[in-house]
Amino acid sequence: GYQLLRYGYKENKPETAKKGENILDFWVHNSLTEWGAPKTWYDAYPPKFLDQPIWLRMIGDGMEGILDGYHFLKKQGVEKKDWLDYCITVGNWLVNSATEEGCWHRAYHYDGSVALESKANTTNVIRFLVQLYLTTKEESYKAAAIKAGEWSFEHVYKNMEYLGGTCDNADVLDKESGIYAFFAFLSLYDLTGEDRWLEATKGAADYIETWTYAWAFPVKPIEK
């Protein structure tokens, strides 16, 4: 939705921009649970939220898109307070639902109970919390992001446990988890300037490179 919105403005395509705005409006007005987290899996045909867990990875993806959309439209002179309020509601849920260690679980049921116990996806929402702090100046978001980062530094970066970022796969090593850890640690470095976050960012980048770096492998026909 955010990308459609931005593309529509950049390319002077009002209908495209409106489609993007409508997508974000849909999620803002329809996806919140009573306890503050957003439902994350919707099927348009037939239209319904699927009986799937609420994945922390998807929360990270979606919330950043809505907050980016809010800032983008604000620069165009359009205030979408409901979008920001939605982000604040989810941000408050993250603050209030964090474990004593400062973590979140991989997935939750619609009633708020834990669906999957793993905490390795904690990195997935850190950048959103940093962005929400920069938007609102609410210290609880900053504190939650740093505490989650400290846990992730010890357990994700030091142990190289970049796990579970792909929601349709098991809680195993994958490149998405490395990418979200990179996002998390870099946002904390930008926020604080502390070298430990830059160290962890480099570590995540090294891990990601092992998944995405391509090597030339010449293939030649066998001469008869």
SERO-4910 file (N, C-alpha, C, O; in steps of 0.05 Angstrom, whole numbers):
BEGIN
 pado doro    nc1    nc2    nc3   cac1   cac2   cac3    cc1    cc2    cc3    oc1    oc2    oc3
  Gly    A     16    -24      0      0      0      0     17     25      0     12     44    -15
  Tyr    A     37     26     17     55     49     18     69     53     -8     72     76    -18
  Gln    A     79     32    -20     93     35    -45     75     44    -68     84     60    -84
  Leu    A     50     35    -69     31     45    -88     26     75    -84     25     91   -103
  Leu    A     22     82    -59     17    110    -52     40    128    -61     36    148    -74
  Arg    A     64    120    -54     88    136    -61     92    137    -92     98    158   -103
  Tyr    A     89    114   -105     92    113   -134     71    131   -148     78    145   -167
  Gly    A     46    131   -138     26    148   -150     32    177   -148     27    192   -168
  Tyr    A     43    186   -126     51    214   -123     75    220   -141     76    241   -155
  Lys    A     95    203   -140    120    208   -155    115    209   -185    128    224   -200
  Glu    A     97    192   -195     92    190   -224     67    205   -232     58    202   -255
  Asn    A     56    221   -214     32    237   -220      9    219   -230     -3    224   -251
  Lys    A      3    198   -215    -18    179   -221    -37    178   -197    -35    161   -180
  Pro    A    -56    197   -197    -74    199   -173    -90    173   -167    -94    167   -144
  Glu    A    -98    159   -188   -113    134   -183    -96    113   -169   -106     99   -151
  Thr    A    -71    112   -176    -53     93   -164    -48    101   -135    -48     84   -117
  Ala    A    -43    127   -130    -39    137   -103    -63    131    -85    -60    123    -62
  Lys    A    -87    134    -97   -112    129    -81   -114    100    -74   -124     93    -53
  Lys    A   -106     82    -93   -107     54    -87    -89     47    -63    -96     32    -45
  Gly    A    -65     59    -63    -47     55    -41    -59     65    -15    -57     52      6
  Glu    A    -71     88    -16    -83    100      8   -106     82     18   -109     78     42
  Asn    A   -122     72      0   -144     54      7   -134     29     21   -147     19     39
  Ile    A   -112     18     11   -101     -7     23    -93     -1     52   -100    -17     69
  Leu    A    -79     21     57    -71     27     84    -95     33    101    -96     26    125
  Asp    A   -115     47     90   -140     52    105   -153     26    113   -163     23    135
  Phe    A   -153      6     95   -166    -19    102   -153    -32    126   -167    -40    145
  Trp    A   -127    -33    126   -113    -46    149   -117    -30    175   -122    -42    196
  Val    A   -116     -4    173   -119     13    196   -147      9    209   -150      9    233
  His    A   -167      7    192   -195      7    202   -206    -21    206   -228    -24    218
  Asn    A   -192    -42    198   -204    -69    200   -187    -90    214   -197   -111    221
  Ser    A   -161    -85    218   -144   -108    226   -138   -109    256   -128   -130    265
  Leu    A   -143    -88    271   -136    -89    300   -152   -109    316   -176   -111    312
  Thr    A   -138   -123    333   -152   -140    352   -160   -123    376   -151   -100    379
  Glu    A   -177   -134    393   -185   -119    417   -162   -114    436   -163    -95    452
  Trp    A   -142   -130    434   -119   -128    453    -95   -113    442    -75   -110    455
  Gly    A    -98   -102    417    -78    -83    407    -59    -91    385    -45    -74    374
  Ala    A    -58   -117    379    -41   -126    357    -57   -128    331    -81   -133    332
  Pro    A    -45   -124    308    -59   -126    283    -60   -155    272    -41   -170    274
  Lys    A    -83   -162    261    -84   -187    246    -67   -183    221    -65   -161    211
  Thr    A    -55   -205    212    -34   -201    192    -39   -217    166    -23   -214    147
  Trp    A    -60   -233    164    -62   -250    140    -91   -248    130   -110   -257    143
  Tyr    A    -93   -236    106   -120   -231     95   -121   -242     67   -103   -239     51
  Asp    A   -144   -254     60   -149   -265     34   -171   -249     21   -193   -247     33
  Ala    A   -167   -238     -3   -187   -222    -16   -209   -238    -29   -231   -228    -34
  Tyr    A   -204   -264    -35   -224   -280    -49   -226   -307    -36   -208   -324    -40
  Pro    A   -247   -313    -21   -267   -294    -11   -255   -276     10   -236   -284     24
  Pro    A   -266   -252     14   -253   -233     32   -256   -241     61   -279   -241     72
  Lys    A   -234   -247     74   -235   -254    103   -206   -255    113   -187   -260     99
  Phe    A   -204   -251    140   -178   -256    153   -175   -286    157   -194   -299    166
  Leu    A   -152   -296    150   -148   -325    151   -143   -335    179   -133   -320    196
  Asp    A   -149   -360    183   -144   -372    209   -114   -379    211   -106   -402    212
  Gln    A    -98   -358    212    -69   -361    214    -59   -346    239    -73   -327    248
  Pro    A    -37   -354    250    -26   -338    272    -20   -310    264    -17   -303    241
  Ile    A    -17   -292    284     -8   -265    280     22   -266    282     33   -269    304
  Trp    A     36   -263    260     65   -266    259     79   -240    265     72   -219    255
  Leu    A     99   -241    282    115   -217    289    129   -206    264    131   -182    261
  Arg    A    138   -223    247    151   -214    222    132   -197    205    140   -176    195
  Met    A    107   -206    203     88   -191    187     80   -165    201     75   -145    188
  Ile    A     79   -165    227     74   -140    242     96   -120    235     90    -96    229
  Gly    A    121   -129    235    143   -111    229    140    -99    201    144    -75    197
  Asp    A    135   -116    182    131   -107    154    109    -86    152    113    -64    141
  Gly    A     86    -94    162     62    -77    158     63    -51    173     55    -30    162
  Met    A     72    -51    197     73    -27    213     92     -6    202     86     18    202
  Glu    A    114    -15    192    133      4    179    120     17    155    124     40    150
  Gly    A    105      1    139     92     11    115     72     33    122     70     53    109
  Ile    A     56     28    143     36     47    151     48     73    162     40     95    156
  Leu    A     69     70    178     82     93    190     97    109    168     97    134    168
  Asp    A    109     95    149    122    109    126    101    123    110    105    146    100
  Gly    A     77    111    106     56    124     91     46    149    105     40    169     93
  Tyr    A     44    147    132     36    171    147     55    194    143     47    217    138
  His    A     81    189    144    101    210    141    101    220    112    104    244    107
  Phe    A     98    202     93     98    211     65     75    230     59     79    251     47
  Leu    A     51    222     68     27    240     63     30    266     78     21    287     69
  Lys    A     41    265    102     44    290    118     62    310    102     57    334    103
  Lys    A     82    300     88     99    317     72     83    329     49     91    349     38
  Gln    A     62    315     41     45    326     19     23    344     30      6    354     14
  Gly    A     23    349     56      3    366     68    -22    352     76    -43    364     82
  Val    A    -21    325     77    -45    309     84    -40    296    111    -21    280    114
  Glu    A    -56    301    131    -53    290    158    -71    266    161    -96    269    160
  Lys    A    -59    242    166    -75    218    170    -71    210    199    -56    191    206
  Lys    A    -85    224    217    -81    219    245    -89    191    253    -78    179    271
  Asp    A   -109    179    239   -118    152    245    -96    132    240    -94    112    254
  Trp    A    -79    137    220    -57    120    214    -36    121    237    -27    100    246
  Leu    A    -30    144    247    -12    147    269    -23    135    294     -9    121    309
  Asp    A    -49    139    299    -62    128    323    -60     97    322    -56     84    343
  Tyr    A    -64     86    298    -62     57    295    -34     47    302    -31     28    317
  Cys    A    -14     61    292     14     54    298     20     56    328     33     39    339
  Ile    A      9     77    341     13     80    369      0     58    385     11     48    405
  Thr    A    -24     49    376    -38     27    390    -21      2    389    -17    -12    409
  Val    A    -10     -4    365      6    -28    363     33    -25    378     42    -43    391
  Gly    A     44     -1    377     68      5    392     64      1    422     81    -10    436
  Asn    A     41     10    432     35      6    460     32    -24    467     40    -32    489
  Trp    A     20    -39    449     17    -67    454     45    -80    455     50    -97    473
  Leu    A     63    -72    437     90    -83    438    104    -77    465    117    -94    477
  Val    A    101    -52    474    114    -44    499    102    -61    522    117    -70    539
  Asn    A     76    -64    522     63    -77    545     65   -107    545     62   -120    565
  Ser    A     69   -119    521     69   -148    519     97   -160    519    100   -184    518
  Ala    A    118   -143    519    145   -153    518    150   -170    543    140   -165    565
  Thr    A    166   -191    540    173   -208    563    192   -193    581    201   -171    575
  Glu    A    198   -205    604    216   -192    623    243   -186    610    257   -168    618
  Glu    A    251   -203    591    277   -199    577    275   -178    556    296   -169    545
  Gly    A    251   -169    549    247   -149    528    242   -161    501    247   -148    480
  Cys    A    231   -185    500    227   -200    475    197   -202    469    180   -196    485
  Trp    A    193   -212    444    166   -220    436    168   -248    423    190   -257    415
  His    A    145   -262    422    145   -289    411    141   -288    381    133   -267    369
  Arg    A    147   -310    368    146   -311    339    118   -306    328    114   -293    308
  Ala    A     97   -316    342     70   -313    333     50   -315    356     56   -327    377
  Tyr    A     26   -303    351      5   -302    372    -21   -311    359    -26   -308    335
  His    A    -39   -322    376    -66   -329    368    -83   -303    369    -75   -283    380
  Tyr    A   -106   -304    356   -124   -281    355   -134   -273    383   -143   -250    386
  Asp    A   -133   -290    403   -141   -283    430   -118   -271    446   -122   -265    470
  Gly    A    -95   -269    434    -72   -257    448    -53   -277    460    -31   -269    469
  Ser    A    -61   -302    461    -43   -323    472    -20   -329    453    -22   -323    429
  Val    A      1   -340    463     25   -346    447     20   -370    430     12   -391    439
  Ala    A     25   -367    404     23   -390    385     49   -404    381     49   -429    379
  Leu    A     71   -390    380     97   -402    376    117   -388    396    119   -363    396
  Glu    A    130   -404    412    146   -393    435    172   -379    427    181   -362    442
  Ser    A    184   -386    404    210   -375    397    211   -345    400    191   -331    393
  Lys    A    233   -334    409    237   -305    413    256   -294    392    262   -270    393
  Ala    A    266   -311    374    287   -302    355    277   -280    336    294   -265    325
  Asn    A    251   -277    333    240   -256    315    238   -229    328    228   -210    316
  Thr    A    248   -227    352    246   -201    367    258   -178    350    248   -156    352
  Thr    A    278   -184    335    291   -162    318    271   -150    298    275   -128    290
  Asn    A    250   -165    291    233   -157    269    218   -131    273    209   -118    254
  Val    A    214   -123    299    198    -99    304    214    -77    317    203    -56    324
  Ile    A    240    -81    319    257    -60    333    257    -34    316    254    -13    327
  Arg    A    261    -37    290    263    -12    274    236      3    274    237     28    275
  Phe    A    214    -11    274    188      2    277    187     18    302    178     41    302
  Leu    A    195      6    325    194     20    350    212     45    350    205     66    362
  Val    A    235     42    338    253     66    336    240     88    319    240    111    327
  Gln    A    228     80    297    215    100    280    191    113    295    186    137    292
  Leu    A    177     97    310    154    107    325    163    127    347    151    147    352
  Tyr    A    186    120    360    197    139    379    205    165    366    199    186    377
  Leu    A    218    164    343    226    188    329    202    205    321    204    229    319
  Thr    A    180    192    316    155    206    308    141    219    332    132    242    330
  Thr    A    140    204    354    124    213    377    140    224    400    129    239    417
  Lys    A    166    217    401    183    224    424    174    210    450    181    219    472
  Glu    A    159    189    447    150    174    471    173    155    479    181    137    465
  Glu    A    184    160    504    208    146    513    204    116    515    223    100    513
  Ser    A    179    107    520    175     78    524    181     62    499    190     39    501
  Tyr    A    177     74    475    184     60    451    214     57    448    225     36    440
  Lys    A    229     78    454    258     78    453    269     57    473    286     41    466
  Ala    A    258     57    497    267     38    518    262     10    509    279     -8    513
  Ala    A    239      4    498    232    -23    489    250    -32    466    259    -55    466
  Ala    A    256    -14    448    273    -20    425    301    -27    435    313    -46    426
  Ile    A    312    -11    454    339    -16    463    341    -42    480    360    -57    477
  Lys    A    321    -47    496    321    -71    512    319    -96    494    332   -116    498
  Ala    A    302    -94    473    300   -116    454    326   -119    439    335   -142    433
  Gly    A    339    -97    433    365    -98    419    386   -111    436    403   -126    426
  Glu    A    386   -106    462    406   -118    480    402   -148    481    422   -163    481
  Trp    A    377   -157    483    373   -186    482    382   -198    455    394   -219    455
  Ser    A    375   -184    434    382   -194    407    412   -194    403    423   -211    389
  Phe    A    426   -175    414    455   -174    412    467   -199    424    485   -211    412
  Glu    A    457   -207    448    468   -230    462    460   -257    449    476   -275    448
  His    A    435   -258    440    424   -284    432    423   -288    402    426   -310    392
  Val    A    418   -266    387    416   -269    358    444   -264    345    454   -281    330
  Tyr    A    456   -241    351    481   -235    338    504   -253    348    517   -266    332
  Lys    A    508   -255    374    530   -270    385    528   -300    379    548   -314    374
  Asn    A    503   -310    379    499   -339    374    493   -345    345    489   -368    338
  Met    A    492   -324    328    485   -327    300    459   -343    297    457   -361    280
  Glu    A    439   -335    312    412   -348    311    393   -330    296    374   -319    308
  Tyr    A    397   -327    271    379   -311    254    357   -330    244    359   -341    223
  Leu    A    337   -333    261    317   -354    257    289   -343    252    281   -322    261
  Gly    A    274   -359    236    245   -357    235    233   -333    221    210   -327    225
  Gly    A    248   -320    204    237   -296    190    217   -303    168    202   -285    160
  Thr    A    217   -327    159    199   -336    137    175   -349    150    177   -371    161
  Cys    A    152   -336    147    128   -346    162    117   -372    152    103   -386    167
  Asp    A    123   -379    127    113   -405    117    134   -427    119    133   -447    104
  Asn    A    153   -423    137    174   -443    141    178   -447    171    167   -432    187
  Ala    A    193   -468    178    198   -473    206    217   -452    218    226   -434    203
  Asp    A    221   -454    244    238   -434    258    267   -442    253    281   -451    271
  Val    A    276   -436    229    303   -444    221    319   -420    211    307   -398    207
  Leu    A    345   -423    206    361   -402    195    350   -393    168    345   -411    151
  Asp    A    348   -367    164    339   -358    137    350   -329    133    358   -316    152
  Lys    A    350   -321    108    362   -295    102    345   -272    112    355   -251    119
  Glu    A    318   -275    112    300   -254    122    307   -246    151    307   -222    157
  Ser    A    313   -265    167    319   -259    195    345   -243    197    347   -225    214
  Gly    A    364   -250    180    389   -234    180    384   -206    171    395   -187    182
  Ile    A    367   -203    151    360   -176    141    346   -159    162    353   -136    166
  Tyr    A    327   -171    177    313   -156    197    331   -150    221    328   -130    234
  Ala    A    350   -168    227    369   -162    248    387   -139    239    393   -121    255
  Phe    A    395   -139    214    410   -116    203    395    -90    206    406    -70    216
  Phe    A    369    -90    198    352    -66    201    351    -57    231    354    -33    237
  Ala    A    348    -77    249    345    -70    277    370    -58    288    369    -36    301
  Phe    A    392    -71    284    417    -61    296    426    -34    283    437    -17    297
  Leu    A    421    -31    257    428     -6    244    411     17    255    421     39    259
  Ser    A    385     12    259    368     33    270    376     41    298    375     64    305
  Leu    A    386     21    314    395     28    341    421     43    340    426     61    357
  Tyr    A    438     37    321    463     52    317    457     80    309    469     99    320
  Asp    A    439     84    290    431    111    282    419    126    306    423    150    308
  Leu    A    404    112    323    391    125    345    411    134    367    409    156    378
  Thr    A    430    116    373    447    121    397    476    127    390    490    140    406
  Gly    A    486    119    366    514    123    359    532    104    373    557    108    372
  Glu    A    522     84    387    539     65    402    551     44    384    538     33    367
  Asp    A    577     39    388    592     21    371    582     -7    372    585    -22    352
  Arg    A    570    -16    394    561    -43    396    540    -49    375    539    -72    364
  Trp    A    523    -30    369    503    -35    348    515    -36    321    505    -50    304
  Leu    A    536    -20    316    549    -22    290    563    -49    287    563    -61    265
  Glu    A    575    -59    309    587    -86    308    566   -107    301    572   -124    284
  Ala    A    543   -106    313    522   -125    308    511   -122    280    504   -142    267
  Thr    A    510    -97    270    501    -93    243    519   -106    223    511   -119    204
  Lys    A    545   -103    228    565   -116    210    563   -147    211    565   -160    191
  Gly    A    558   -157    235    555   -186    238    531   -196    223    533   -217    209
  Ala    A    508   -182    224    485   -190    209    490   -188    179    481   -205    164
  Ala    A    504   -167    171    511   -163    142    528   -186    132    524   -196    110
  Asp    A    548   -194    148    565   -217    141    548   -242    137    552   -257    118
  Tyr    A    529   -246    155    511   -270    153    494   -268    128    492   -288    113
  Ile    A    482   -245    123    465   -242     99    480   -247     74    470   -259     55
  Glu    A    505   -238     73    521   -241     49    525   -271     41    526   -277     18
  Thr    A    526   -288     62    529   -317     56    505   -328     41    507   -349     28
  Trp    A    482   -314     43    458   -323     30    454   -310      3    442   -322    -15
  Thr    A    464   -286     -1    456   -270    -24    479   -264    -44    474   -255    -66
  Tyr    A    503   -270    -36    526   -264    -53    528   -286    -75    528   -309    -69
  Ala    A    529   -277   -100    530   -296   -123    558   -298   -134    572   -278   -138
  Trp    A    566   -322   -139    592   -327   -151    589   -336   -180    571   -351   -187
  Ala    A    607   -327   -197    607   -336   -225    616   -365   -226    636   -373   -214
  Phe    A    601   -381   -240    608   -410   -243    605   -417   -272    583   -424   -281
  Pro    A    627   -415   -287    625   -419   -316    617   -449   -323    628   -467   -311
  Val    A    599   -451   -341    590   -478   -350    597   -481   -380    589   -464   -396
  Lys    A    612   -501   -386    621   -504   -414    611   -532   -424    610   -551   -409
  Pro    A    604   -533   -450    596   -559   -462    619   -578   -463    642   -570   -466
  Ile    A    612   -603   -460    633   -624   -462    640   -628   -491    623   -632   -508
  Glu    A    666   -626   -497    675   -631   -524    676   -660   -530    687   -676   -515
  Lys    A    665   -667   -553    664   -696   -561    690   -702   -576    693   -725   -585
***
